[in-house]
Amino acid sequence: MKKQLPDNDDAWKEKLNPEQFYITRQKGTEAAFSGKFYNHKEKGIYNCICCGQVLFSSSNKYDSGSGWPSYWQPIESHVLNVNQDKSHGMIRNEVVCSECNAHLGHVFEDGPLPTGLRYCINSASLGFESKDIS
């Protein structure tokens, strides 16, 4: 059974803090090197702050030097959707949660092997569950 999610901005504003709402629902971006998960080293699972869907594992996180938490792959391919983003005078690939369409960040083709991808994700769009990951 699918979760009941807010269906309008007012309902999302009740669920999220102002920064989370700005980033996930209005496609904002947090300042580089400012997010709580940028330099986070604990083992566990990162989930969508809006709906709770599991998105990334700490075992796929790496320091890209970009100023945002970076991952070389999602936990499963179906948890993310990628949309073309033509904002700010450039063309990028926006990453959104496949469950609730929350804006998470962008994906670039300059990451490490084996995927060559860098999922550059806003900390404010994520939750974290500490978990022993082998």
N, C-alpha and C positions, 0 to 999 in steps of 0.2 A: 504494500500500500504506500502510495506516495505521500510525503509530508505536506501538510498545509502550510504554505508560505504566504507572507504578506503580499497583497495584490495592489498596493498603491504606496506612494511616497510617504504619506502620513504614518502608515503601519510600519514601514521600514524604519522611519525615524524613531519610532517607539522601541524597536528592537536593537538598533545600532547607535553607537555614539556618533557625534558629528563628523569626526575624521573617517570612520568606517563608512558612513553613509556617503560622504563626498567621494571617496575612492571607489567603493563597490557599485553604487547606484548612479553616480554622476560621472564616472570614468576619470576620476582625479588621480593624482600621483603624489605620494609623500616625498619629502625632500630626501635626496641621497644621503646615506650614512646616518639617517635619523630613526629608522624603524627598529622595533624591539627584536626582530628576528634577523637583522642584518649580520650580526656577529654571534648569533646563537649557535652553540655547539652541542647542546643536549640531544640525546638519541630519542627518536619518537616519530610521530606522525603529524603532519600539518594538514589542517582541514579548512574548508571554506567558513569564514566567520558568519556568513549569512544563513547557510542551510546545514552546515556540519559535514557535508560530503568530504570524504578523505581525498586529498589531492596529491600530496608529496610525502616521501619518506626522507628522514634525515640522512639515510645512506646514499641518497642521490643529490644531496646539497653540496655545494662547493663555494669557495671564495673566488668570485669572478673579478673582484676589484671595482665593480660597477657602483657600489653603494646600496644595492638592494639584495635581499636574499635571492640566491640563484640555484637552480636545479637543472640537471642535465636530462631529466625525464620525469613525467608524472608517475604516480603509483600504478595507474592503468590508463591507457590511451583514451578511453571513453569518458573520463571524468572532466576533460577539458574540451572546449570548442575554440577554434581560432577564426577570427574575423579580420578582414582588412581594415586598417585604421589610417585614414588620410589626414588626421588632425595635425596641428603644429607644423604644417608645411613639409611633411615627410610621409612616406608610406611605410607602415610597420604592421606587424601581425599581432593583434590584440588577443590576449588569452582571457577567456571567461569560463566560469563554472558551468558545466553542462546541466546541472540540476536547477540552478536558480538564476543563471545568466549574470552573476556578479562579475564585474570587471576585476581582474586579478593583477594584470600587468601586461607584459609583451614577451614574445619569444623571438630570439635572434639566432642566426646560423653561425655563431662564433664561439660555441661552447666546446667542451672537451669530448673526447671519444668516450663511449662508443657511439653516441648519437650526433655529436657536433652541434647540439642545441644548447641555448642558454635561456631558460625560463626565468625572466627577471620579474620578480613578484613583489608587490607592496606588502609589507608586514601587516598593515592595518586590515588587509583582506583575509588574513589567516588567523586561525586558532592553532593551538598545539596540545598534543597529548603525549606526555612522557611515556616511553615504551622501550623496552630492551629490543633492539633490532640487530640481528646478526648479519 
